[in-house]
Amino acid sequence: MEEAEVPLEHLQEQVHHSAEHSRERWISWVALSTAILAVLAAIAGLLSGRYVNEAMMNQIEASDQWSYYQAKSIKAAVLDAKTSLGGAPDESDQSKRDRYEKEQEKIKSEAEQKEAAAKSNFHKHEVFAGGVTMFQIAIAIAAISALTRRRPFWIVSLLFGAAGCAFLILAAITR
């Protein structure tokens, strides 16, 4: 699952261009803040991608374990059918049946652990993706601020940037 990237390089270039040609000092701070926001967005984007990839790998491994679990279940059912049709149960068949049941318990446990890891990683991906979104909005609003020469938009941009930072921190501290 790839995140849709919003191209913000053009906006950043416009902000930097406005800062270079402006007599207002605060526009330079807008340019600096957009550069920092872009770095944070890139970091959040990389981490989001990492966790979605981990989630997919965990889910694939869980599916493999569940397939293996089914294979053991089928083998046990074949032994049961053989016992039903053949009369007296063979001692080796019974030991195989017991072994399949024990293996199934272990396989089930591993599959459930992989599924839990997939859910956890996907949740982290979603939180990091939320951070990326907040940073992208912040950069866009900062560009509007620089282009329209309205400082209140920059303050709003910084608030969205702070929200993006909150998402980064939240994702970092969650398990």
N, C-alpha and C positions, 0 to 999 in steps of 0.2 A: 504494500500500500504506500504509494508515494504521495507526499503532501504536495498540493498545488502551490508552486512558488509564485509570488507576486513580484514582478520585476520592479525593484525599488532603486536601482542604480541611477536611473534617469532623474528621479526625484532628488537623490542625494547630490547629483551633479548640479542641479538647479539651485539647491540650497547653498552649496559651496560657491557657486558663481554669484549668487545674490550677496553672500557674505563678503566676497572679494570687492564687489562694487558698491557696497553700502557704507554710508557714513555712520550708521547706527551700530554701536558696539555690541549690542545684545544679539544681533544677527550672527556674529561670529560664534557666540555661545550656542545658538541654534544649530549651526553647522557642526560644531564639536559634539553636541548632544546627539545629532542624527548619526554621526560616525560611531559613537559608542553604542547607540541603539542597534545599528546595523551589525556590529560585532556580536552583541548579545543575541540578536535574531539568528545569526549564523550558528552560534553555539547551540542555541535551543533547537534549531533545525537539525543539526547533526545528532544531537542526543535523541530527539524525537524519532529520527530515522533508525538510529541504533536500536531503540527499544521496540519499535514496530517489527524490525527484522528478528530480534530475539523472540518476540511473541509468536511470530509465524513459525520460527524453527521449533519452539516449544510445542506449538500446536501440532506440527507435523510429527514430531517425536511421540506425542501423546496418541495421535491417530495410529502410528505404527504399533505402539504398545497395545492399543485396543484391538488391532488386527491380530496381533500375536495371541492376545487373550482369547479371541474368537477361535483361533486355530486350535488352541488347547481344549477349548470347550467342545469343538467338533470331534477331536480325537477321543475325548471322554465319552461323548455320545456314541461314537462308533464302538467303543469297548462295551458300553452298556447294551447296545443292540446285539453285539456278538454274544454277550453273556445271556441275554434274554432268549436268543435263538439256539444257543449251544447247550443249554441246560446248566450244569454245575459250573460255578465260576472258577476259572483258572487262577492259581495263586499269583502268577506273573502279571496277569491282566489286572488283578486287584491292586497290586503294587504300582502298576503303571497309572491306574485310575487315581490312587492316592497322591502319586507324584504330580499328576496333572493338576489336581485341586490345589496342592501347595504352590505350584508354579503360578497358577492363576491368581492366587492371593497376592503374590509378589508383583506380578505383572500389573494387576489392577492398582496396587498401591503406587507403582511407578507412573502409570498413566495418569492417575489423579494428581500426583505431584507435578507432572509436566503441564497438565491443564491449569493448575493453580499458578504456576510460573508464567504461563502464557497470559492469563488474566492480569496478573500483576504487571507484567511488562507492557501489556497493551494499555493499562491504566496510566502508567508512567508516560507512554507515548502520547496519550491524549492530553495530559497535563502540560508536557513540553510543547505540544502543538498549540495549545491555548496561549502559551507564552509567546510563541512565534507570531501568532495572530495579533496579540497585544502590541508587540514591537513593530509589526508592519503598520498597524493603525497609527502608532506613535510617530513613525517616520513620515507617513503621509500627512498627518496633521502638522508636523513641524515644517514640512515643505510648504503647506498652505500658509503657515505663519510667516515664513520668510518671504514668500511671494507677495503676500498681501500687506506685509509690514504690520501685522497685528500681534502684539506680544501675548494677549490672552490665549490665542491658539497654541502658542509655545507651551504655556503652563498646562493646558489640556494635554498636549503631547507628552509632557513630562509625567503627567498622571497616568497616562496609558503605559508609558515606559515603566513606571513603578509597578503597575499591575502585572506587566510582563515579568519583572523581577520577582514579584510574589509567586507567580507560576513556577519560575525556575527554582526558587527556594522550596516551594511545596513539593515539586517533583523530586528534588534532591533529598528531602528528609523522609519521603514515603518509601515504604519497602515494596 
